[in-house]
Amino acid sequence: MEQLELLAAWREPLIRTGQVLLIILLAWVAQRILTRAISRLGARYSLLPQEVLQPLRGLLRWLIMGSAFMLVLERLGVSATVLWTALTGFTAVAAVAFFAIWSVLSNMFCALLIFTMGPFRIGDTVEVIDSADKPGVKGRVIAINLFYTTLQDLCEDAAGAVLQVPNSLFFQRSVRRWR
């Protein structure tokens, strides 16, 4: 009699544990099969280059594992409605924040590219060209920071003036450089 009561008490947690393990196993098998299929199709037919296939496999892996995570949480008693509401709310806030700081992130990323790729250095003279018929901003690079590149203006009428050019502008326009 005690064994039946003990078995009845453990029945529900054991079933849920089995369901969770089955969800995880099926998600793992599905992502392995699909990523291998994408790799084989890409290698066999040369439809997409490896630079596209790798992020595609990663995206697929995240989607499958994210869905499995949501299913596991639902099996553990968390409401799917609450989960989706939280996920979409977080995504909306993240998207708004991303667009709000896009120009800052763009300038910081461009500064990283300037530091690593070295399209110009401190001491070089650069000109950011607006169009073929208009002269652009021209000066000698005196400082590079995360947001701006500071140029010493080379015009005779603006002696001693400095120009602060956003780093992203160097990747949006043509740049002429003299060492």
C-alpha positions in Angstrom: 0.0 0.0 0.0 2.8 2.4 0.9 4.5 1.7 -2.4 1.4 2.6 -4.4 1.1 5.9 -2.5 4.8 6.6 -3.0 4.4 5.8 -6.7 1.3 8.0 -7.0 3.2 10.9 -5.4 6.1 10.6 -7.8 4.1 9.8 -10.9 3.4 13.4 -12.0 7.0 14.7 -11.5 8.5 11.7 -13.3 6.1 12.2 -16.2 7.0 15.9 -16.5 10.7 15.1 -16.3 10.3 12.6 -19.1 8.4 15.1 -21.2 11.1 17.7 -20.6 13.9 15.3 -21.5 11.9 14.2 -24.6 11.5 17.8 -25.8 15.2 18.6 -25.3 16.2 15.4 -27.1 13.8 16.0 -30.1 15.0 19.6 -30.4 18.6 18.5 -30.4 17.9 15.8 -33.0 15.9 18.2 -35.2 18.5 20.9 -35.1 21.3 18.4 -36.0 19.3 17.0 -38.9 18.4 20.4 -40.3 21.8 21.9 -40.0 23.4 18.9 -41.6 20.8 19.0 -44.4 21.6 22.7 -45.0 25.3 22.0 -45.0 24.9 19.1 -47.5 22.6 21.1 -49.8 25.1 24.0 -49.8 28.0 21.8 -50.5 26.3 19.7 -53.2 24.6 22.4 -55.2 26.7 25.5 -54.3 23.5 27.5 -53.8 24.8 29.7 -51.1 28.4 30.6 -50.0 29.7 29.4 -46.6 29.5 33.0 -45.3 25.7 32.7 -45.7 25.3 29.1 -44.6 27.0 29.5 -41.3 24.7 32.3 -39.9 21.7 30.4 -41.4 22.6 27.3 -39.4 23.1 29.4 -36.3 19.8 31.1 -36.7 18.0 27.8 -37.2 19.8 26.4 -34.1 18.6 29.4 -32.0 15.1 29.2 -33.2 14.8 25.4 -32.5 16.4 25.7 -29.1 14.4 28.8 -28.2 11.2 27.0 -29.1 12.2 24.0 -27.1 13.0 26.2 -24.1 9.5 27.8 -24.4 7.9 24.3 -24.5 9.9 23.2 -21.5 8.8 26.2 -19.5 5.2 25.5 -20.6 5.5 21.9 -19.4 6.8 23.2 -16.0 3.7 25.3 -15.6 4.6 28.7 -17.0 1.9 30.2 -19.1 2.7 30.5 -22.8 0.7 33.7 -23.0 2.9 35.2 -20.3 6.1 34.0 -22.0 5.1 35.4 -25.4 4.0 38.7 -23.9 7.3 39.0 -22.0 9.3 38.1 -25.1 7.5 40.5 -27.5 7.6 43.3 -24.9 11.4 42.8 -24.4 11.9 42.7 -28.2 10.0 45.9 -28.7 11.9 47.7 -26.0 15.2 46.4 -27.3 14.3 47.5 -30.9 13.4 51.0 -29.7 16.6 51.3 -27.7 18.7 50.0 -30.6 17.3 52.6 -33.0 17.7 55.3 -30.3 21.4 54.7 -30.0 22.1 53.6 -33.6 24.2 56.7 -34.5 26.3 56.3 -31.3 26.9 52.6 -32.0 27.6 53.3 -35.7 30.3 55.9 -34.8 31.8 53.5 -32.2 31.9 50.6 -34.7 33.4 52.9 -37.3 36.1 54.0 -34.8 36.9 50.4 -34.2 37.3 49.9 -38.0 39.5 53.0 -38.3 41.7 51.7 -35.5 42.0 48.2 -36.9 41.9 48.7 -40.7 43.9 51.9 -40.6 42.4 53.8 -43.6 44.3 56.8 -42.3 46.4 57.7 -39.3 47.1 60.7 -37.1 49.2 63.1 -39.1 47.6 62.2 -42.5 45.7 64.8 -44.5 42.3 63.6 -45.5 39.4 65.0 -47.4 35.8 63.7 -47.1 34.3 64.2 -50.6 30.6 65.1 -50.7 30.3 64.7 -54.5 32.5 64.9 -57.5 31.7 68.6 -58.2 31.9 69.9 -54.6 34.9 70.2 -52.3 34.5 68.4 -49.1 35.9 68.6 -45.6 39.7 68.6 -45.7 42.2 68.7 -42.9 45.1 67.0 -41.1 44.1 64.3 -38.6 45.1 65.4 -35.1 43.0 63.0 -33.0 40.8 59.9 -33.4 38.4 58.9 -30.6 35.3 56.7 -30.3 32.9 59.3 -31.8 34.8 61.8 -33.9 38.0 62.2 -35.9 39.4 65.7 -35.2 40.9 67.5 -38.3 42.9 70.6 -38.2 41.4 72.8 -40.9 43.9 73.6 -43.7 42.1 76.6 -45.2 44.0 79.9 -45.0 41.0 81.8 -43.8 40.3 79.3 -41.0 43.8 79.2 -39.4 43.8 77.3 -36.1 40.2 75.9 -36.5 39.5 72.3 -35.9 36.8 70.1 -37.5 35.2 67.2 -35.7 33.9 64.7 -38.3 31.7 61.8 -37.1 33.6 58.5 -37.7 30.7 57.0 -39.6 31.1 59.7 -42.3 34.4 58.2 -43.4 32.6 55.0 -44.4 29.6 56.7 -46.0 31.6 59.1 -48.3 34.6 58.8 -50.5 37.8 59.8 -48.7 41.0 61.2 -50.3 44.2 60.7 -48.3 47.7 62.2 -48.3 50.4 60.8 -46.1 
